[in-house]
Amino acid sequence: MATPSPNPSRRRSWLTICGVSWTVCFVLLLILPLLALYCRAPLRMLKSAECCWLVQQALLLSLTTSLITTALTFVIGTPVAYTLARVPFRGRRLLEALVELPLTLPPVVAGVALLLVFGRRGLVGQHLAAMGIELSFTQAAVIMAQFMVASPYYIRTAAGAFGMVPESLLRASRTLGAGPFRTFRCVILPLCRKGLLAGLAMTWARAIGEFGATIMFAGNFPGRTQTMPLAILTTMNENLHAGVVLAVVMLTACLIVFVVARRLLQPTIGPLMRESGRGGA
């Protein structure tokens, strides 16, 4: 007499319960410290003149430099992302790996590398210093450090968006007489708009939170190169409660960017790809 096989639906339910429980525990492990930060932060200290000045100068510098970094990333990184996604050439895989290398590189190492190249006695910096141009320990150094560690996020996301554009749409655009630049402006950019914006949002979030490369290459000078993460470190050493308040302000800004990026990352060209597939069939 054959033994009855286990009920598949019951087995799936147990797997679902175990998987959801494990996921909830993992999320709590990540979220509880952030909730504790909000619960323990004495936000009333924001009214004090010293804390208010710290937030204003550090946050303004972080916003300014990170926005400049994001704009430079869009201008410089968009052609790079399109080339890596749509232009076949020998050595493309190697270039992709080199572009994404800063994603795994410790930021402190990136800052040391920038200092050795663009510092006053660096390979390039010594020649710039002879012309009266100094980059290290300036706001330009802050932007360079942010650009090095944050731009790969945009290039990686933008390349993925460019790679999803159906080739049939590009052929149709060329058939209608549009040149490469007009096709890029009128067809590719509108299709990839949300993907590019999502990449820019992640780049901005990474740039505004940059710490290691900035402190090594730009220093920690209040009002000049002290960004929000550096201000948190300095304040924590002097006043723990004020440092927690700055951390809450920083966390709130990052959460806002995260929510915006999540909304922008919703698929936008999937329906177009399906329609293109129907048309080709």
BAFILUM-367116 format. One record per residue (C-alpha): residue in one letter; residue number from 1; x, y, z. Coordinates in steps of 0.02 Angstrom, whole numbers, padded with zeros to 5 digits. Layout:
<sites>
<site r="A" k="NUM" px="X" py="Y" pz="Z"/>
...
</sites>
This chain:
<sites>
<site r="M" k="1" px="00000" py="00000" pz="00000"/>
<site r="A" k="2" px="00077" py="00166" pz="-00056"/>
<site r="T" k="3" px="00110" py="00297" pz="00076"/>
<site r="P" k="4" px="00022" py="00462" pz="00046"/>
<site r="S" k="5" px="00136" py="00601" pz="-00015"/>
<site r="P" k="6" px="00148" py="00761" pz="00090"/>
<site r="N" k="7" px="00025" py="00896" pz="00050"/>
<site r="P" k="8" px="00116" py="01019" pz="-00067"/>
<site r="S" k="9" px="00013" py="01167" pz="-00008"/>
<site r="R" k="10" px="00055" py="01130" pz="00175"/>
<site r="R" k="11" px="00240" py="01117" pz="00131"/>
<site r="R" k="12" px="00234" py="01283" pz="00040"/>
<site r="S" k="13" px="00146" py="01365" pz="00187"/>
<site r="W" k="14" px="00282" py="01309" pz="00308"/>
<site r="L" k="15" px="00416" py="01371" pz="00189"/>
<site r="T" k="16" px="00325" py="01537" pz="00176"/>
<site r="I" k="17" px="00310" py="01555" pz="00364"/>
<site r="C" k="18" px="00493" py="01514" pz="00391"/>
<site r="G" k="19" px="00550" py="01630" pz="00252"/>
<site r="V" k="20" px="00443" py="01776" pz="00310"/>
<site r="S" k="21" px="00496" py="01753" pz="00492"/>
<site r="W" k="22" px="00680" py="01750" pz="00442"/>
<site r="T" k="23" px="00658" py="01905" pz="00335"/>
<site r="V" k="24" px="00569" py="01999" pz="00474"/>
<site r="C" k="25" px="00710" py="01958" pz="00596"/>
<site r="F" k="26" px="00838" py="02019" pz="00470"/>
<site r="V" k="27" px="00743" py="02181" pz="00440"/>
<site r="L" k="28" px="00725" py="02211" pz="00628"/>
<site r="L" k="29" px="00912" py="02188" pz="00646"/>
<site r="L" k="30" px="00936" py="02330" pz="00522"/>
<site r="I" k="31" px="00794" py="02444" pz="00575"/>
<site r="L" k="32" px="00807" py="02438" pz="00766"/>
<site r="P" k="33" px="00970" py="02539" pz="00774"/>
<site r="L" k="34" px="00893" py="02672" pz="00662"/>
<site r="L" k="35" px="00736" py="02680" pz="00769"/>
<site r="A" k="36" px="00844" py="02692" pz="00925"/>
<site r="L" k="37" px="00935" py="02838" pz="00846"/>
<site r="Y" k="38" px="00772" py="02932" pz="00822"/>
<site r="C" k="39" px="00708" py="02887" pz="00996"/>
<site r="R" k="40" px="00867" py="02940" pz="01086"/>
<site r="A" k="41" px="00903" py="03098" pz="00988"/>
<site r="P" k="42" px="00875" py="03258" pz="01090"/>
<site r="L" k="43" px="00803" py="03357" pz="00945"/>
<site r="R" k="44" px="00777" py="03507" pz="01057"/>
<site r="M" k="45" px="00964" py="03538" pz="01038"/>
<site r="L" k="46" px="00931" py="03595" pz="00860"/>
<site r="K" k="47" px="00871" py="03758" pz="00937"/>
<site r="S" k="48" px="01043" py="03794" pz="01013"/>
<site r="A" k="49" px="01150" py="03918" pz="00918"/>
<site r="E" k="50" px="01303" py="03805" pz="00911"/>
<site r="C" k="51" px="01211" py="03653" pz="00847"/>
<site r="C" k="52" px="01110" py="03758" pz="00725"/>
<site r="W" k="53" px="01270" py="03832" pz="00654"/>
<site r="L" k="54" px="01349" py="03660" pz="00637"/>
<site r="V" k="55" px="01198" py="03592" pz="00545"/>
<site r="Q" k="56" px="01185" py="03744" pz="00431"/>
<site r="Q" k="57" px="01368" py="03752" pz="00377"/>
<site r="A" k="58" px="01396" py="03565" pz="00363"/>
<site r="L" k="59" px="01230" py="03526" pz="00279"/>
<site r="L" k="60" px="01246" py="03672" pz="00158"/>
<site r="L" k="61" px="01421" py="03616" pz="00109"/>
<site r="S" k="62" px="01364" py="03436" pz="00090"/>
<site r="L" k="63" px="01215" py="03486" pz="-00017"/>
<site r="T" k="64" px="01316" py="03602" pz="-00127"/>
<site r="T" k="65" px="01460" py="03484" pz="-00160"/>
<site r="S" k="66" px="01350" py="03330" pz="-00182"/>
<site r="L" k="67" px="01238" py="03420" pz="-00307"/>
<site r="I" k="68" px="01390" py="03477" pz="-00406"/>
<site r="T" k="69" px="01456" py="03299" pz="-00401"/>
<site r="T" k="70" px="01289" py="03233" pz="-00463"/>
<site r="A" k="71" px="01285" py="03357" pz="-00606"/>
<site r="L" k="72" px="01464" py="03314" pz="-00657"/>
<site r="T" k="73" px="01421" py="03130" pz="-00647"/>
<site r="F" k="74" px="01275" py="03154" pz="-00765"/>
<site r="V" k="75" px="01377" py="03252" pz="-00892"/>
<site r="I" k="76" px="01530" py="03141" pz="-00887"/>
<site r="G" k="77" px="01451" py="02974" pz="-00844"/>
<site r="T" k="78" px="01307" py="02970" pz="-00968"/>
<site r="P" k="79" px="01418" py="02947" pz="-01123"/>
<site r="V" k="80" px="01521" py="02818" pz="-01028"/>
<site r="A" k="81" px="01365" py="02720" pz="-00978"/>
<site r="Y" k="82" px="01294" py="02725" pz="-01155"/>
<site r="T" k="83" px="01459" py="02667" pz="-01229"/>
<site r="L" k="84" px="01473" py="02521" pz="-01107"/>
<site r="A" k="85" px="01291" py="02471" pz="-01138"/>
<site r="R" k="86" px="01267" py="02493" pz="-01326"/>
<site r="V" k="87" px="01437" py="02503" pz="-01413"/>
<site r="P" k="88" px="01525" py="02336" pz="-01442"/>
<site r="F" k="89" px="01714" py="02347" pz="-01439"/>
<site r="R" k="90" px="01862" py="02243" pz="-01382"/>
<site r="G" k="91" px="01904" py="02266" pz="-01199"/>
<site r="R" k="92" px="01730" py="02323" pz="-01146"/>
<site r="R" k="93" px="01720" py="02197" pz="-01004"/>
<site r="L" k="94" px="01886" py="02259" pz="-00935"/>
<site r="L" k="95" px="01827" py="02439" pz="-00940"/>
<site r="E" k="96" px="01665" py="02391" pz="-00852"/>
<site r="A" k="97" px="01765" py="02308" pz="-00714"/>
<site r="L" k="98" px="01878" py="02461" pz="-00695"/>
<site r="V" k="99" px="01728" py="02579" pz="-00690"/>
<site r="E" k="100" px="01647" py="02476" pz="-00551"/>
<site r="L" k="101" px="01810" py="02454" pz="-00453"/>
<site r="P" k="102" px="01773" py="02601" pz="-00335"/>
<site r="L" k="103" px="01616" py="02509" pz="-00278"/>
<site r="T" k="104" px="01726" py="02382" pz="-00188"/>
<site r="L" k="105" px="01872" py="02499" pz="-00149"/>
<site r="P" k="106" px="01880" py="02561" pz="00032"/>
<site r="P" k="107" px="01846" py="02749" pz="00028"/>
<site r="V" k="108" px="02001" py="02784" pz="00134"/>
<site r="V" k="109" px="02107" py="02699" pz="00002"/>
<site r="A" k="110" px="02023" py="02805" pz="-00132"/>
<site r="G" k="111" px="02066" py="02962" pz="-00032"/>
<site r="V" k="112" px="02248" py="02911" pz="-00014"/>
<site r="A" k="113" px="02256" py="02874" pz="-00201"/>
<site r="L" k="114" px="02185" py="03046" pz="-00241"/>
<site r="L" k="115" px="02309" py="03127" pz="-00123"/>
<site r="L" k="116" px="02457" py="03038" pz="-00205"/>
<site r="V" k="117" px="02401" py="03095" pz="-00378"/>
<site r="F" k="118" px="02325" py="03267" pz="-00350"/>
<site r="G" k="119" px="02406" py="03318" pz="-00185"/>
<site r="R" k="120" px="02533" py="03458" pz="-00176"/>
<site r="R" k="121" px="02675" py="03333" pz="-00203"/>
<site r="G" k="122" px="02574" py="03209" pz="-00305"/>
<site r="L" k="123" px="02608" py="03148" pz="-00481"/>
<site r="V" k="124" px="02494" py="03279" pz="-00557"/>
<site r="G" k="125" px="02473" py="03395" pz="-00408"/>
<site r="Q" k="126" px="02654" py="03451" pz="-00406"/>
<site r="H" k="127" px="02638" py="03518" pz="-00584"/>
<site r="L" k="128" px="02473" py="03602" pz="-00541"/>
<site r="A" k="129" px="02553" py="03679" pz="-00385"/>
<site r="A" k="130" px="02691" py="03751" pz="-00494"/>
<site r="M" k="131" px="02552" py="03841" pz="-00590"/>
<site r="G" k="132" px="02472" py="03902" pz="-00429"/>
<site r="I" k="133" px="02331" py="03775" pz="-00429"/>
<site r="E" k="134" px="02303" py="03674" pz="-00270"/>
<site r="L" k="135" px="02167" py="03543" pz="-00260"/>
<site r="S" k="136" px="02198" py="03450" pz="-00097"/>
<site r="F" k="137" px="02110" py="03513" pz="00060"/>
<site r="T" k="138" px="01990" py="03623" pz="-00038"/>
<site r="Q" k="139" px="01808" py="03610" pz="-00085"/>
<site r="A" k="140" px="01864" py="03550" pz="-00256"/>
<site r="A" k="141" px="01945" py="03403" pz="-00166"/>
<site r="V" k="142" px="01779" py="03365" pz="-00082"/>
<site r="I" k="143" px="01694" py="03356" pz="-00252"/>
<site r="M" k="144" px="01834" py="03249" pz="-00325"/>
<site r="A" k="145" px="01823" py="03126" pz="-00180"/>
<site r="Q" k="146" px="01635" py="03115" pz="-00195"/>
<site r="F" k="147" px="01645" py="03093" pz="-00382"/>
<site r="M" k="148" px="01768" py="02950" pz="-00371"/>
<site r="V" k="149" px="01665" py="02846" pz="-00250"/>
<site r="A" k="150" px="01489" py="02894" pz="-00308"/>
<site r="S" k="151" px="01494" py="02904" pz="-00499"/>
<site r="P" k="152" px="01502" py="02714" pz="-00526"/>
<site r="Y" k="153" px="01327" py="02700" pz="-00450"/>
<site r="Y" k="154" px="01256" py="02809" pz="-00587"/>
<site r="I" k="155" px="01356" py="02729" pz="-00727"/>
<site r="R" k="156" px="01303" py="02555" pz="-00675"/>
<site r="T" k="157" px="01119" py="02602" pz="-00664"/>
<site r="A" k="158" px="01121" py="02705" pz="-00823"/>
<site r="A" k="159" px="01207" py="02567" pz="-00921"/>
<site r="G" k="160" px="01073" py="02446" pz="-00866"/>
<site r="A" k="161" px="00936" py="02566" pz="-00922"/>
<site r="F" k="162" px="01020" py="02598" pz="-01091"/>
<site r="G" k="163" px="01043" py="02412" pz="-01118"/>
<site r="M" k="164" px="00855" py="02380" pz="-01099"/>
<site r="V" k="165" px="00804" py="02493" pz="-01243"/>
<site r="P" k="166" px="00736" py="02383" pz="-01384"/>
<site r="E" k="167" px="00846" py="02383" pz="-01538"/>
<site r="S" k="168" px="00690" py="02387" pz="-01647"/>
<site r="L" k="169" px="00648" py="02562" pz="-01585"/>
<site r="L" k="170" px="00821" py="02625" pz="-01630"/>
<site r="R" k="171" px="00808" py="02548" pz="-01804"/>
<site r="A" k="172" px="00638" py="02629" pz="-01827"/>
<site r="S" k="173" px="00708" py="02798" pz="-01777"/>
<site r="R" k="174" px="00851" py="02782" pz="-01901"/>
<site r="T" k="175" px="00729" py="02726" pz="-02036"/>
<site r="L" k="176" px="00629" py="02886" pz="-02009"/>
<site r="G" k="177" px="00787" py="02987" pz="-02042"/>
<site r="A" k="178" px="00840" py="03031" pz="-01864"/>
<site r="G" k="179" px="01027" py="03041" pz="-01836"/>
<site r="P" k="180" px="01119" py="02965" pz="-01687"/>
<site r="F" k="181" px="01107" py="03120" pz="-01577"/>
<site r="R" k="182" px="00923" py="03150" pz="-01615"/>
<site r="T" k="183" px="00886" py="02966" pz="-01582"/>
<site r="F" k="184" px="00977" py="02979" pz="-01417"/>
<site r="R" k="185" px="00886" py="03138" pz="-01368"/>
<site r="C" k="186" px="00710" py="03094" pz="-01428"/>
<site r="V" k="187" px="00703" py="02905" pz="-01405"/>
<site r="I" k="188" px="00834" py="02839" pz="-01284"/>
<site r="L" k="189" px="00831" py="02976" pz="-01152"/>
<site r="P" k="190" px="00640" py="02978" pz="-01133"/>
<site r="L" k="191" px="00636" py="02789" pz="-01116"/>
<site r="C" k="192" px="00778" py="02786" pz="-00989"/>
<site r="R" k="193" px="00724" py="02943" pz="-00895"/>
<site r="K" k="194" px="00672" py="02861" pz="-00734"/>
<site r="G" k="195" px="00819" py="02742" pz="-00733"/>
<site r="L" k="196" px="00939" py="02887" pz="-00754"/>
<site r="L" k="197" px="00853" py="02986" pz="-00617"/>
<site r="A" k="198" px="00863" py="02837" pz="-00501"/>
<site r="G" k="199" px="01049" py="02822" pz="-00536"/>
<site r="L" k="200" px="01072" py="03007" pz="-00501"/>
<site r="A" k="201" px="00975" py="02991" pz="-00338"/>
<site r="M" k="202" px="01086" py="02848" pz="-00280"/>
<site r="T" k="203" px="01240" py="02944" pz="-00333"/>
<site r="W" k="204" px="01184" py="03096" pz="-00235"/>
<site r="A" k="205" px="01148" py="02990" pz="-00081"/>
<site r="R" k="206" px="01319" py="02909" pz="-00091"/>
<site r="A" k="207" px="01405" py="03077" pz="-00119"/>
<site r="I" k="208" px="01320" py="03166" pz="00025"/>
<site r="G" k="209" px="01367" py="03024" pz="00142"/>
<site r="E" k="210" px="01548" py="03009" pz="00086"/>
<site r="F" k="211" px="01673" py="03009" pz="00230"/>
<site r="G" k="212" px="01835" py="02912" pz="00206"/>
<site r="A" k="213" px="01897" py="02984" pz="00042"/>
<site r="T" k="214" px="01845" py="03159" pz="00093"/>
<site r="I" k="215" px="01938" py="03164" pz="00257"/>
<site r="M" k="216" px="02096" py="03095" pz="00176"/>
<site r="F" k="217" px="02099" py="03209" pz="00024"/>
<site r="A" k="218" px="02002" py="03364" pz="00079"/>
<site r="G" k="219" px="02029" py="03366" pz="00268"/>
<site r="N" k="220" px="01906" py="03417" pz="00402"/>
<site r="F" k="221" px="01903" py="03606" pz="00409"/>
<site r="P" k="222" px="01740" py="03683" pz="00475"/>
<site r="G" k="223" px="01658" py="03798" pz="00350"/>
<site r="R" k="224" px="01774" py="03745" pz="00210"/>
<site r="T" k="225" px="01784" py="03556" pz="00190"/>
<site r="Q" k="226" px="01687" py="03490" pz="00340"/>
<site r="T" k="227" px="01539" py="03398" pz="00265"/>
<site r="M" k="228" px="01397" py="03325" pz="00367"/>
<site r="P" k="229" px="01479" py="03154" pz="00401"/>
<site r="L" k="230" px="01639" py="03240" pz="00457"/>
<site r="A" k="231" px="01540" py="03358" pz="00568"/>
<site r="I" k="232" px="01455" py="03208" pz="00650"/>
<site r="L" k="233" px="01624" py="03130" pz="00691"/>
<site r="T" k="234" px="01695" py="03292" pz="00760"/>
<site r="T" k="235" px="01539" py="03330" pz="00862"/>
<site r="M" k="236" px="01528" py="03154" pz="00933"/>
<site r="N" k="237" px="01702" py="03174" pz="01007"/>
<site r="E" k="238" px="01651" py="03336" pz="01094"/>
<site r="N" k="239" px="01464" py="03318" pz="01128"/>
<site r="L" k="240" px="01381" py="03149" pz="01108"/>
<site r="H" k="241" px="01203" py="03216" pz="01107"/>
<site r="A" k="242" px="01240" py="03348" pz="00977"/>
<site r="G" k="243" px="01322" py="03216" pz="00868"/>
<site r="V" k="244" px="01166" py="03107" pz="00880"/>
<site r="V" k="245" px="01059" py="03255" pz="00825"/>
<site r="L" k="246" px="01170" py="03282" pz="00673"/>
<site r="A" k="247" px="01159" py="03096" pz="00634"/>
<site r="V" k="248" px="00969" py="03105" pz="00638"/>
<site r="V" k="249" px="00969" py="03252" pz="00517"/>
<site r="M" k="250" px="01085" py="03156" pz="00402"/>
<site r="L" k="251" px="00981" py="02997" pz="00414"/>
<site r="T" k="252" px="00821" py="03091" pz="00374"/>
<site r="A" k="253" px="00898" py="03164" pz="00215"/>
<site r="C" k="254" px="00957" py="02992" pz="00160"/>
<site r="L" k="255" px="00786" py="02914" pz="00194"/>
<site r="I" k="256" px="00702" py="03045" pz="00085"/>
<site r="V" k="257" px="00822" py="03007" pz="-00058"/>
<site r="F" k="258" px="00796" py="02820" pz="-00032"/>
<site r="V" k="259" px="00606" py="02836" pz="-00048"/>
<site r="V" k="260" px="00623" py="02942" pz="-00205"/>
<site r="A" k="261" px="00747" py="02819" pz="-00282"/>
<site r="R" k="262" px="00633" py="02671" pz="-00245"/>
<site r="R" k="263" px="00490" py="02756" pz="-00336"/>
<site r="L" k="264" px="00600" py="02800" pz="-00484"/>
<site r="L" k="265" px="00665" py="02622" pz="-00497"/>
<site r="Q" k="266" px="00493" py="02555" pz="-00543"/>
<site r="P" k="267" px="00501" py="02475" pz="-00716"/>
<site r="T" k="268" px="00455" py="02595" pz="-00854"/>
<site r="I" k="269" px="00507" py="02518" pz="-01019"/>
<site r="G" k="270" px="00447" py="02341" pz="-00990"/>
<site r="P" k="271" px="00278" py="02377" pz="-01072"/>
<site r="L" k="272" px="00367" py="02457" pz="-01219"/>
<site r="M" k="273" px="00476" py="02303" pz="-01240"/>
<site r="R" k="274" px="00321" py="02192" pz="-01239"/>
<site r="E" k="275" px="00235" py="02301" pz="-01367"/>
<site r="S" k="276" px="00392" py="02294" pz="-01475"/>
<site r="G" k="277" px="00393" py="02105" pz="-01461"/>
<site r="R" k="278" px="00212" py="02096" pz="-01519"/>
<site r="G" k="279" px="00249" py="02210" pz="-01665"/>
<site r="G" k="280" px="00397" py="02102" pz="-01719"/>
<site r="A" k="281" px="00291" py="01945" pz="-01707"/>
</sites>
